[in-house]
Amino acid sequence: MTKISLNVVNVGNIEGRAYLHTQDIEKLAINEFDYVKMVTEWEDWGAVQILSSDEVEQGTIAVDASVLSSANISDGDAVEVEPVNNAAAGIKSIKLGIEPLAGQEVEEAILWIATEFEQLSTLLKNRPVFNNLQIAWEDCPIGNITVRFLGADPPIPDGDIGIVDPTGREVEINIIPFTEMSFNAVLVLDVSGSMSKKDMKVKNISGALEGLKKGLDESDELNLFIEKFQDGKKVSRVDAAAMAIMLFMSLKIAKGWGEQIQLLTFSGEVERYSLGDTNVISCVGETKKAGIESIIDHVVQKTSESTGLTFLSGALDQAYKSIDSFDENPTIQKKNPTMIIVLTDGNPNKGNGLGVNPIPIVKQYVEQHPEVVLYAIGLGEADRLMLRKIGEMGRGGSLMADDLETLIDFYDSLAQNFQMVVKMKKEPEE
């Protein structure tokens, strides 16, 4: 493979590309719009797409400033330049970590990206991605942000590069705060009669049970509830769901950031859970002492009283509407991003004026609330395809949980990690 030594020239913003003199392009035996790798004597490296220009001096490579910053390469550095012949095509999704500089709030950065995703999409345009890539987004309208490449599907081997959207197809962009971030949650739980079915096998959750005991004040009610979860036995779907919700809340309380949660239950009707005189539960020590395990009694009672109806469209409608009840985060003077998690074991069969199909409800609210992600969890006979579609539309995801361990692990992950999935769409043909 041909390599040549070139001197770097920083030419500012040129949309993530680099220019070479036509004779240097010929030496490398490449064409315009091919990709090259640049490697310094200290083995720092980056990759970039090439255009030709006779205005560039022979023996130099004129490179976009952000590409150089990402590769830790400076103006005037000597680099070995070689063609990239093994660029991974067909990237389906990439995962990006968002890290604001010190003094900036990650919540504000995520909220901004949620509403201005096209600007992030523009940043990625024409840019190869590779393991350990860090993009210094210095001209981001809300301040300097580092965008870290955290992985791709299919994976990119070390030393290789991948091309985002090489064929014009949609690519999923998974946006994750690189540092811890506060976010609120609306937990939506199906309490229809079928949730009393005992088919959730208990296994490998001893650590979760210990964590729950530490996260909440012990009581007779809590201990009786925990005793149901003996390894190898089966518990009801509603008990499994209540356990997952309790663990979710205990993790939020343990963080001590004052994040807020609302709980909605639904079967034929939708009901908002209240603790005292409020529907909004603040995840702080005072809430822990207030006996948050009363949620268990509430959920189990609602299941015993419920019908076989599943008013999923109404539950999702109320979940999005309930976001208005959250308080502002005083640091950013806006409401935190919100995660909605809906769990059901049935198929929608009641519309009550909204329609039985929940998809139009999700479509309506997703457009209104770019700062919200929606996850759909199914148990038992739930419609897998519908839940998958709900999760995709809601910029979150979905899960079918066949046992308690899988369910708890998913709630555990969601309690600690806010992730938004946005599609980088094919550009319209001119």
Kinemage of the C-alpha trace (Angstrom):
@kinemage 1
@onewidth
@group {chain A} dominant
@subgroup {mainchain}
@vectorlist {calphas} color= white
{ca met a 1} P 0.000 0.000 0.000
{ca thr a 2} L 1.341 3.425 -0.981
{ca lys a 3} L 2.261 5.855 1.798
{ca ile a 4} L 3.521 9.406 1.484
{ca ser a 5} L 4.684 11.943 4.048
{ca leu a 6} L 2.782 15.252 4.031
{ca asn a 7} L 2.693 18.396 6.149
{ca val a 8} L -0.629 19.324 7.737
{ca val a 9} L -2.347 22.646 7.100
{ca asn a 10} L -5.308 23.584 9.295
{ca val a 11} L -7.837 25.315 7.024
{ca gly a 12} L -10.748 25.694 9.442
{ca asn a 13} L -14.230 24.418 8.703
{ca ile a 14} L -14.442 22.556 5.377
{ca glu a 15} L -17.271 20.181 6.321
{ca gly a 16} L -15.065 17.459 7.771
{ca arg a 17} L -12.964 16.904 4.636
{ca ala a 18} L -9.398 17.449 3.412
{ca tyr a 19} L -7.818 18.674 0.173
{ca leu a 20} L -4.781 17.287 -1.662
{ca his a 21} L -2.903 18.449 -4.728
{ca thr a 22} L -3.793 16.310 -7.747
{ca gln a 23} L -0.225 14.973 -7.993
{ca asp a 24} L -0.357 13.739 -4.388
{ca ile a 25} L -3.682 12.062 -5.152
{ca glu a 26} L -1.995 10.292 -8.062
{ca lys a 27} L 0.907 9.191 -5.838
{ca leu a 28} L -1.559 7.601 -3.420
{ca ala a 29} L -3.426 5.970 -6.319
{ca ile a 30} L -6.768 7.174 -4.976
{ca asn a 31} L -9.736 9.107 -6.319
{ca glu a 32} L -11.605 12.093 -5.019
{ca phe a 33} L -14.051 11.132 -2.240
{ca asp a 34} L -11.859 8.204 -1.175
{ca tyr a 35} L -10.686 8.107 2.437
{ca val a 36} L -7.151 8.282 3.808
{ca lys a 37} L -5.598 7.682 7.202
{ca met a 38} L -3.173 10.239 8.692
{ca val a 39} L -0.664 8.992 11.296
{ca thr a 40} L 1.818 11.128 13.279
{ca glu a 41} L 5.206 10.018 14.561
{ca trp a 42} L 3.537 9.613 17.978
{ca glu a 43} L 0.993 7.250 16.380
{ca asp a 44} L -1.936 9.620 16.824
{ca trp a 45} L -4.181 9.126 13.838
{ca gly a 46} L -7.335 10.194 12.116
{ca ala a 47} L -9.165 9.547 8.872
{ca val a 48} L -10.714 11.929 6.381
{ca gln a 49} L -12.395 12.069 2.974
{ca ile a 50} L -10.278 13.583 0.194
{ca leu a 51} L -11.055 16.202 -2.440
{ca ser a 52} L -8.566 17.610 -4.956
{ca ser a 53} L -7.419 21.201 -5.322
{ca asp a 54} L -4.476 22.644 -7.219
{ca glu a 55} L -4.570 25.561 -4.765
{ca val a 56} L -3.120 23.232 -2.138
{ca glu a 57} L 0.663 23.031 -2.224
{ca gln a 58} L 2.102 19.711 -3.263
{ca gly a 59} L 3.433 17.869 -0.223
{ca thr a 60} L 0.739 19.242 2.096
{ca ile a 61} L -2.705 18.112 3.185
{ca ala a 62} L -5.278 20.806 3.989
{ca val a 63} L -7.555 19.399 6.685
{ca asp a 64} L -10.752 20.464 8.432
{ca ala a 65} L -9.992 21.885 11.897
{ca ser a 66} L -12.356 19.602 13.798
{ca val a 67} L -10.853 16.513 12.127
{ca leu a 68} L -7.389 17.582 13.289
{ca ser a 69} L -8.584 18.309 16.813
{ca ser a 70} L -10.284 14.916 17.007
{ca ala a 71} L -7.063 13.175 15.945
{ca asn a 72} L -4.769 15.250 18.203
{ca ile a 73} L -2.950 16.491 15.089
{ca ser a 74} L -1.778 20.107 14.827
{ca asp a 75} L -1.091 22.565 12.047
{ca gly a 76} L 2.421 21.954 10.700
{ca asp a 77} L 2.677 18.337 11.882
{ca ala a 78} L 4.197 15.781 9.540
{ca val a 79} L 1.941 12.796 8.909
{ca glu a 80} L 2.157 9.545 7.014
{ca val a 81} L -0.850 9.379 4.688
{ca glu a 82} L -2.158 6.125 3.264
{ca pro a 83} L -5.364 5.036 1.520
{ca val a 84} L -8.111 3.344 3.495
{ca asn a 85} L -9.143 0.261 1.575
{ca asn a 86} L -11.111 -1.518 4.275
{ca ala a 87} L -13.748 1.020 5.261
{ca ala a 88} L -16.706 -0.743 6.845
{ca ala a 89} L -19.838 -0.118 4.813
{ca gly a 90} L -23.446 -0.764 5.710
{ca ile a 91} L -23.319 0.788 9.182
{ca lys a 92} L -26.783 0.298 10.699
{ca ser a 93} L -26.313 2.264 13.897
{ca ile a 94} L -23.692 4.148 15.868
{ca lys a 95} L -23.503 5.081 19.533
{ca leu a 96} L -22.313 8.565 20.497
{ca gly a 97} L -21.437 9.915 23.936
{ca ile a 98} L -22.174 13.608 24.500
{ca glu a 99} L -19.813 15.420 26.879
{ca pro a 100} L -20.078 19.189 27.436
{ca leu a 101} L -17.031 21.037 28.708
{ca ala a 102} L -16.730 21.825 32.414
{ca gly a 103} L -19.309 24.343 33.566
{ca gln a 104} L -21.938 23.255 31.057
{ca glu a 105} L -24.876 21.076 32.033
{ca val a 106} L -25.220 17.761 30.225
{ca glu a 107} L -29.026 17.902 30.610
{ca glu a 108} L -29.111 21.129 28.614
{ca ala a 109} L -26.853 19.643 25.926
{ca ile a 110} L -29.085 16.581 25.523
{ca leu a 111} L -32.223 18.733 25.385
{ca trp a 112} L -30.651 20.903 22.691
{ca ile a 113} L -29.519 17.942 20.581
{ca ala a 114} L -32.993 16.410 20.879
{ca thr a 115} L -34.551 19.489 19.293
{ca glu a 116} L -31.687 20.350 16.906
{ca phe a 117} L -30.631 16.887 15.783
{ca glu a 118} L -30.032 18.027 12.210
{ca gln a 119} L -27.028 20.031 13.409
{ca leu a 120} L -25.457 16.885 14.870
{ca ser a 121} L -26.302 15.080 11.641
{ca thr a 122} L -24.458 17.796 9.700
{ca leu a 123} L -21.419 17.380 11.953
{ca leu a 124} L -21.286 13.668 11.088
{ca lys a 125} L -21.765 14.172 7.362
{ca asn a 126} L -18.767 13.010 5.274
{ca arg a 127} L -16.919 11.995 8.435
{ca pro a 128} L -15.459 8.506 8.883
{ca val a 129} L -15.866 6.994 12.338
{ca phe a 130} L -13.519 4.692 14.206
{ca asn a 131} L -12.836 3.405 17.693
{ca asn a 132} L -11.692 6.078 20.182
{ca leu a 133} L -12.811 8.899 17.863
{ca gln a 134} L -13.512 12.156 19.695
{ca ile a 135} L -14.988 15.077 17.781
{ca ala a 136} L -14.399 18.497 19.304
{ca trp a 137} L -17.570 20.381 18.368
{ca glu a 138} L -16.161 23.814 19.123
{ca asp a 139} L -18.701 25.845 17.158
{ca cys a 140} L -21.734 24.124 18.668
{ca pro a 141} L -24.331 26.870 19.293
{ca ile a 142} L -24.648 26.006 22.999
{ca gly a 143} L -20.910 25.813 23.703
{ca asn a 144} L -18.052 23.386 23.214
{ca ile a 145} L -19.129 19.745 23.209
{ca thr a 146} L -17.069 16.605 22.760
{ca val a 147} L -18.824 13.902 20.746
{ca arg a 148} L -17.316 10.486 21.472
{ca phe a 149} L -17.751 7.496 19.185
{ca leu a 150} L -18.690 4.552 21.443
{ca gly a 151} L -19.429 1.808 18.940
{ca ala a 152} L -21.294 0.710 15.832
{ca asp a 153} L -23.432 -2.074 14.448
{ca pro a 154} L -21.800 -3.946 12.825
{ca pro a 155} L -18.684 -3.368 14.983
{ca ile a 156} L -15.654 -1.637 13.475
{ca pro a 157} L -12.337 -3.472 14.102
{ca asp a 158} L -9.542 -1.496 15.767
{ca gly a 159} L -7.542 0.431 13.197
{ca asp a 160} L -10.338 0.342 10.613
{ca ile a 161} L -12.889 3.032 9.855
{ca gly a 162} L -16.600 3.010 9.165
{ca ile a 163} L -18.617 5.238 6.885
{ca val a 164} L -21.877 6.572 8.252
{ca asp a 165} L -24.679 6.463 5.700
{ca pro a 166} L -22.532 5.446 2.690
{ca thr a 167} L -25.511 4.319 0.612
{ca gly a 168} L -28.093 6.889 1.656
{ca arg a 169} L -29.954 4.528 3.986
{ca glu a 170} L -31.311 5.513 7.398
{ca val a 171} L -28.802 5.085 10.216
{ca glu a 172} L -29.746 4.985 13.894
{ca ile a 173} L -27.821 7.380 16.117
{ca asn a 174} L -27.839 6.338 19.783
{ca ile a 175} L -27.218 9.492 21.822
{ca ile a 176} L -25.941 8.905 25.354
{ca pro a 177} L -24.749 11.396 27.993
{ca phe a 178} L -21.066 10.583 28.508
{ca thr a 179} L -21.326 11.819 32.082
{ca glu a 180} L -24.124 11.110 34.562
{ca met a 181} L -27.287 13.073 33.911
{ca ser a 182} L -30.490 13.664 35.832
{ca phe a 183} L -33.761 12.765 34.140
{ca asn a 184} L -37.357 12.244 35.181
{ca ala a 185} L -39.457 9.154 34.532
{ca val a 186} L -43.088 8.215 33.991
{ca leu a 187} L -43.644 4.542 34.821
{ca val a 188} L -46.755 3.123 33.144
{ca leu a 189} L -47.967 -0.275 34.327
{ca asp a 190} L -50.668 -2.580 32.998
{ca val a 191} L -52.725 -3.904 35.939
{ca ser a 192} L -55.279 -5.909 33.956
{ca gly a 193} L -56.399 -9.238 35.383
{ca ser a 194} L -53.915 -11.270 33.338
{ca met a 195} L -51.068 -9.613 35.252
{ca ser a 196} L -51.926 -11.874 38.202
{ca lys a 197} L -50.706 -14.913 36.251
{ca lys a 198} L -47.721 -16.571 37.977
{ca asp a 199} L -45.255 -17.304 35.189
{ca met a 200} L -42.240 -15.076 35.948
{ca lys a 201} L -39.386 -17.320 37.059
{ca val a 202} L -37.107 -16.018 39.804
{ca lys a 203} L -33.383 -16.509 39.224
{ca asn a 204} L -30.141 -14.632 39.842
{ca ile a 205} L -31.695 -11.628 41.587
{ca ser a 206} L -30.199 -11.915 45.091
{ca gly a 207} L -28.008 -8.875 44.433
{ca ala a 208} L -31.014 -6.854 43.322
{ca leu a 209} L -32.930 -7.820 46.461
{ca glu a 210} L -30.053 -6.727 48.673
{ca gly a 211} L -29.883 -3.456 46.783
{ca leu a 212} L -33.584 -2.915 47.342
{ca lys a 213} L -33.217 -3.456 51.088
{ca lys a 214} L -30.420 -0.897 51.207
{ca gly a 215} L -32.265 1.597 49.049
{ca leu a 216} L -35.513 1.611 51.051
{ca asp a 217} L -36.357 1.634 54.735
{ca glu a 218} L -37.252 -1.858 55.898
{ca ser a 219} L -40.801 -2.601 56.976
{ca asp a 220} L -42.920 -5.685 57.590
{ca glu a 221} L -44.705 -5.098 54.282
{ca leu a 222} L -41.445 -4.836 52.355
{ca asn a 223} L -40.003 -7.970 53.965
{ca leu a 224} L -43.171 -9.964 53.214
{ca phe a 225} L -43.013 -8.826 49.619
{ca ile a 226} L -39.351 -9.773 49.232
{ca glu a 227} L -39.992 -13.234 50.696
{ca lys a 228} L -42.053 -14.086 47.604
{ca phe a 229} L -38.935 -13.987 45.460
{ca gln a 230} L -37.336 -17.342 46.224
{ca asp a 231} L -34.836 -18.572 43.641
{ca gly a 232} L -36.393 -21.124 41.296
{ca lys a 233} L -40.001 -20.220 42.104
{ca lys a 234} L -42.449 -18.281 39.954
{ca val a 235} L -44.142 -15.036 40.903
{ca ser a 236} L -47.012 -13.175 39.325
{ca arg a 237} L -46.412 -10.718 36.536
{ca val a 238} L -47.690 -7.878 38.688
{ca asp a 239} L -45.320 -8.776 41.549
{ca ala a 240} L -42.451 -8.912 39.060
{ca ala a 241} L -43.436 -5.506 37.697
{ca ala a 242} L -43.774 -4.042 41.191
{ca met a 243} L -40.321 -5.371 42.083
{ca ala a 244} L -38.789 -3.829 38.960
{ca ile a 245} L -40.439 -0.478 39.673
{ca met a 246} L -39.280 -0.519 43.299
{ca leu a 247} L -35.703 -1.202 42.221
{ca phe a 248} L -35.902 1.569 39.634
{ca met a 249} L -37.036 4.026 42.287
{ca ser a 250} L -34.503 2.891 44.879
{ca leu a 251} L -31.696 3.504 42.366
{ca lys a 252} L -33.044 6.979 41.692
{ca ile a 253} L -33.289 7.692 45.428
{ca ala a 254} L -29.735 6.427 45.982
{ca lys a 255} L -28.418 8.975 43.455
{ca gly a 256} L -29.851 11.742 45.609
{ca trp a 257} L -30.273 14.173 42.724
{ca gly a 258} L -33.935 14.931 43.346
{ca glu a 259} L -35.090 13.351 40.088
{ca gln a 260} L -38.851 12.977 39.807
{ca ile a 261} L -41.100 10.032 38.985
{ca gln a 262} L -44.779 9.532 38.256
{ca leu a 263} L -46.582 6.187 38.235
{ca leu a 264} L -49.626 5.428 36.089
{ca thr a 265} L -51.609 2.193 36.214
{ca phe a 266} L -54.102 1.119 33.588
{ca ser a 267} L -56.498 -1.613 32.570
{ca gly a 268} L -59.921 -0.369 31.435
{ca glu a 269} L -59.124 3.069 32.900
{ca val a 270} L -55.952 5.038 33.611
{ca glu a 271} L -55.093 6.166 37.137
{ca arg a 272} L -52.207 8.290 38.428
{ca tyr a 273} L -50.671 7.087 41.686
{ca ser a 274} L -50.364 9.681 44.428
{ca leu a 275} L -48.094 9.760 47.454
{ca gly a 276} L -49.771 11.980 49.985
{ca asp a 277} L -51.173 14.966 48.117
{ca thr a 278} L -48.950 14.800 45.038
{ca asn a 279} L -48.677 12.706 41.887
{ca val a 280} L -45.007 13.627 41.498
{ca ile a 281} L -42.589 11.574 43.585
{ca ser a 282} L -39.248 13.246 44.314
{ca cys a 283} L -36.444 10.717 44.622
{ca val a 284} L -34.893 12.056 47.811
{ca gly a 285} L -34.407 10.766 51.330
{ca glu a 286} L -37.720 12.136 52.541
{ca thr a 287} L -39.533 10.022 49.983
{ca lys a 288} L -37.639 6.944 51.124
{ca lys a 289} L -38.801 7.541 54.685
{ca ala a 290} L -42.379 8.138 53.534
{ca gly a 291} L -42.740 4.437 52.748
{ca ile a 292} L -42.431 4.196 48.991
{ca glu a 293} L -43.203 0.482 49.280
{ca ser a 294} L -46.868 1.515 49.425
{ca ile a 295} L -46.579 1.284 45.647
{ca ile a 296} L -46.598 -2.493 46.042
{ca asp a 297} L -49.977 -2.450 47.767
{ca his a 298} L -51.334 -0.004 45.205
{ca val a 299} L -50.249 -2.069 42.200
{ca val a 300} L -51.399 -5.407 43.627
{ca gln a 301} L -54.739 -3.942 44.697
{ca lys a 302} L -55.358 -2.443 41.268
{ca thr a 303} L -54.652 -5.797 39.645
{ca ser a 304} L -57.159 -7.582 41.882
{ca glu a 305} L -59.838 -4.993 41.042
{ca ser a 306} L -59.211 -4.720 37.317
{ca thr a 307} L -60.993 -6.010 34.234
{ca gly a 308} L -59.544 -7.715 31.184
{ca leu a 309} L -59.468 -4.457 29.232
{ca thr a 310} L -56.186 -2.907 28.043
{ca phe a 311} L -56.496 0.838 27.398
{ca leu a 312} L -52.942 1.335 26.120
{ca ser a 313} L -53.682 4.390 23.978
{ca gly a 314} L -55.200 6.145 26.998
{ca ala a 315} L -52.236 5.208 29.185
{ca leu a 316} L -49.748 6.644 26.695
{ca asp a 317} L -51.869 9.765 26.236
{ca gln a 318} L -51.867 10.388 29.996
{ca ala a 319} L -48.162 9.564 30.299
{ca tyr a 320} L -47.196 12.324 27.886
{ca lys a 321} L -49.661 14.774 29.431
{ca ser a 322} L -48.270 14.096 32.913
{ca ile a 323} L -44.862 15.502 31.900
{ca asp a 324} L -46.260 18.999 32.474
{ca ser a 325} L -46.504 18.195 36.199
{ca phe a 326} L -42.738 17.851 36.641
{ca asp a 327} L -40.867 20.772 38.176
{ca glu a 328} L -38.132 22.649 36.354
{ca asn a 329} L -34.511 21.771 37.019
{ca pro a 330} L -33.343 25.009 38.702
{ca thr a 331} L -29.831 24.642 37.279
{ca ile a 332} L -30.907 24.729 33.628
{ca gln a 333} L -34.272 26.457 34.262
{ca lys a 334} L -36.027 23.834 32.166
{ca lys a 335} L -37.659 20.503 32.857
{ca asn a 336} L -35.262 17.572 32.784
{ca pro a 337} L -35.422 15.135 29.874
{ca thr a 338} L -38.043 12.465 30.562
{ca met a 339} L -38.124 8.705 30.091
{ca ile a 340} L -41.497 6.956 29.764
{ca ile a 341} L -41.491 3.204 30.441
{ca val a 342} L -44.684 1.304 29.655
{ca leu a 343} L -45.127 -2.345 30.664
{ca thr a 344} L -48.002 -4.499 29.440
{ca asp a 345} L -48.867 -8.166 28.995
{ca gly a 346} L -51.801 -7.815 26.632
{ca asn a 347} L -53.051 -6.441 23.346
{ca pro a 348} L -54.880 -3.090 23.236
{ca asn a 349} L -58.652 -3.610 23.211
{ca lys a 350} L -60.158 -0.308 24.367
{ca gly a 351} L -60.110 3.085 22.657
{ca asn a 352} L -62.602 5.247 24.573
{ca gly a 353} L -62.534 7.993 21.945
{ca leu a 354} L -58.762 7.858 21.374
{ca gly a 355} L -58.787 4.723 19.254
{ca val a 356} L -57.614 1.250 20.207
{ca asn a 357} L -54.389 1.572 18.209
{ca pro a 358} L -51.757 3.414 20.318
{ca ile a 359} L -49.460 4.199 17.362
{ca pro a 360} L -51.197 7.489 16.355
{ca ile a 361} L -50.971 8.669 19.983
{ca val a 362} L -47.231 8.016 20.093
{ca lys a 363} L -46.704 9.665 16.706
{ca gln a 364} L -48.544 12.792 17.846
{ca tyr a 365} L -46.651 13.233 21.103
{ca val a 366} L -43.198 12.303 19.779
{ca glu a 367} L -43.370 15.285 17.453
{ca gln a 368} L -44.403 17.549 20.335
{ca his a 369} L -41.848 16.225 22.844
{ca pro a 370} L -38.388 15.699 21.315
{ca glu a 371} L -36.944 15.680 24.854
{ca val a 372} L -38.805 12.471 25.781
{ca val a 373} L -37.818 8.852 25.142
{ca leu a 374} L -40.290 5.975 25.321
{ca tyr a 375} L -39.518 2.353 26.178
{ca ala a 376} L -42.055 -0.459 25.791
{ca ile a 377} L -41.766 -3.698 27.786
{ca gly a 378} L -43.858 -6.772 27.099
{ca leu a 379} L -44.701 -9.784 29.239
{ca gly a 380} L -46.635 -12.920 28.352
{ca glu a 381} L -49.035 -12.391 25.461
{ca ala a 382} L -48.078 -8.804 24.655
{ca asp a 383} L -47.888 -7.848 20.977
{ca arg a 384} L -44.129 -7.896 20.325
{ca leu a 385} L -44.306 -6.158 16.965
{ca met a 386} L -46.485 -3.339 18.274
{ca leu a 387} L -44.242 -2.755 21.287
{ca arg a 388} L -41.177 -2.725 19.066
{ca lys a 389} L -42.809 -0.097 16.869
{ca ile a 390} L -43.790 1.988 19.902
{ca gly a 391} L -40.207 1.895 21.183
{ca glu a 392} L -38.756 2.803 17.787
{ca met a 393} L -41.153 5.699 17.288
{ca gly a 394} L -40.532 6.879 20.839
{ca arg a 395} L -36.748 7.170 20.267
{ca gly a 396} L -36.162 4.544 22.963
{ca gly a 397} L -36.510 0.793 22.564
{ca ser a 398} L -38.438 -2.310 23.563
{ca leu a 399} L -38.009 -5.601 25.403
{ca met a 400} L -39.922 -8.851 25.751
{ca ala a 401} L -39.116 -10.190 29.221
{ca asp a 402} L -39.658 -13.906 29.775
{ca asp a 403} L -38.213 -14.032 33.291
{ca leu a 404} L -37.679 -11.770 36.267
{ca glu a 405} L -33.913 -11.434 35.834
{ca thr a 406} L -34.292 -10.002 32.323
{ca leu a 407} L -36.988 -7.586 33.481
{ca ile a 408} L -35.013 -6.322 36.476
{ca asp a 409} L -31.790 -5.930 34.493
{ca phe a 410} L -33.594 -3.790 31.927
{ca tyr a 411} L -35.170 -1.510 34.535
{ca asp a 412} L -31.790 -1.284 36.296
{ca ser a 413} L -30.132 -0.137 33.074
{ca leu a 414} L -32.875 2.374 32.303
{ca ala a 415} L -32.722 3.879 35.799
{ca gln a 416} L -29.067 4.750 35.319
{ca asn a 417} L -28.696 5.492 31.612
{ca phe a 418} L -30.648 7.944 29.513
{ca gln a 419} L -30.334 7.042 25.842
{ca met a 420} L -32.031 8.578 22.827
{ca val a 421} L -32.220 6.858 19.443
{ca val a 422} L -32.649 9.175 16.455
{ca lys a 423} L -32.586 8.191 12.798
{ca met a 424} L -30.171 9.933 10.452
{ca lys a 425} L -32.358 9.971 7.368
{ca lys a 426} L -31.483 9.660 3.721
{ca glu a 427} L -31.117 13.013 2.035
{ca pro a 428} L -33.704 13.693 -0.686
{ca glu a 429} L -32.418 13.373 -4.214
{ca glu a 430} L -32.107 16.632 -6.127
